[in-house]
Amino acid sequence: MDIQAEINWIHQEIDKVKDPSFVEKLKRLLFSINSTPETSNVDYNIDIEKALNSINNGHFHSENEAREISKKCGRK
């Protein structure tokens, strides 16, 4: 397949996506590919701020819970 055919296929598949979480991940991937070090730092800082807010709102796991989650994902 040539590059234009690949791009067309990707466009068609993206048009079918309805999952906001996937769209956000794809957006971040594209942003990271096209970003400069300065914009990457801004995005990194935003991610840290979101994580800290999540922790402050009680959304976190204990060490034991994290280990159990990790095991379920195939890590030991």
C-alpha positions as CSV (number, residue, x, y, z in Angstrom):
1,M,0.0,0.0,0.0
2,D,1.3,3.5,-0.8
3,I,1.4,6.2,1.9
4,Q,-1.7,8.0,0.6
5,A,-3.7,4.8,0.7
6,E,-2.5,4.2,4.3
7,I,-3.5,7.8,5.3
8,N,-7.0,7.3,3.7
9,W,-7.5,4.1,5.6
10,I,-6.5,5.8,8.9
11,H,-8.9,8.6,8.2
12,Q,-11.7,6.1,7.6
13,E,-11.0,4.3,10.8
14,I,-10.7,7.4,12.8
15,D,-14.1,8.6,11.5
16,K,-15.6,5.4,13.1
17,V,-14.2,6.0,16.6
18,K,-16.7,7.0,19.2
19,D,-14.6,6.4,22.4
20,P,-13.5,9.8,23.8
21,S,-10.7,8.1,25.7
22,F,-9.2,6.8,22.5
23,V,-9.6,10.2,20.8
24,E,-7.7,11.8,23.7
25,K,-4.9,9.2,23.5
26,L,-4.6,9.7,19.7
27,K,-4.5,13.4,20.1
28,R,-1.7,13.1,22.7
29,L,0.2,10.8,20.4
30,L,-0.1,13.2,17.5
31,F,0.7,16.2,19.7
32,S,3.8,14.5,21.1
33,I,5.1,13.6,17.6
34,N,4.6,17.2,16.4
35,S,5.6,19.0,19.6
36,T,8.7,20.9,20.4
37,P,10.5,20.4,23.7
38,E,8.8,23.6,25.1
39,T,5.3,22.3,24.3
40,S,6.2,18.9,25.6
41,N,7.2,20.4,29.0
42,V,3.9,22.2,29.2
43,D,2.0,19.0,28.4
44,Y,4.1,17.2,31.0
45,N,3.3,19.8,33.7
46,I,-0.4,19.6,32.9
47,D,-0.3,15.8,33.3
48,I,1.5,16.2,36.7
49,E,-1.1,18.8,37.8
50,K,-4.0,16.4,36.8
51,A,-2.3,13.5,38.7
52,L,-1.9,15.6,41.8
53,N,-5.5,16.8,41.6
54,S,-6.6,13.2,41.2
55,I,-4.6,12.1,44.3
56,N,-5.9,15.0,46.3
57,N,-9.5,13.9,45.4
58,G,-8.7,10.4,46.8
59,H,-8.2,8.7,43.4
60,F,-5.2,6.5,44.1
61,H,-4.3,2.9,45.0
62,S,-2.3,1.5,47.9
63,E,1.0,-0.2,47.2
64,N,-0.7,-3.6,47.6
65,E,-3.5,-2.6,45.3
66,A,-1.1,-1.4,42.7
67,R,0.8,-4.7,42.9
68,E,-2.4,-6.7,42.3
69,I,-3.4,-4.5,39.4
70,S,0.1,-5.0,38.0
71,K,-0.2,-8.8,38.3
72,K,-3.5,-8.7,36.3
73,C,-1.6,-6.8,33.5
74,G,1.0,-9.5,33.3
75,R,3.7,-7.9,35.3
76,K,5.3,-9.7,38.3
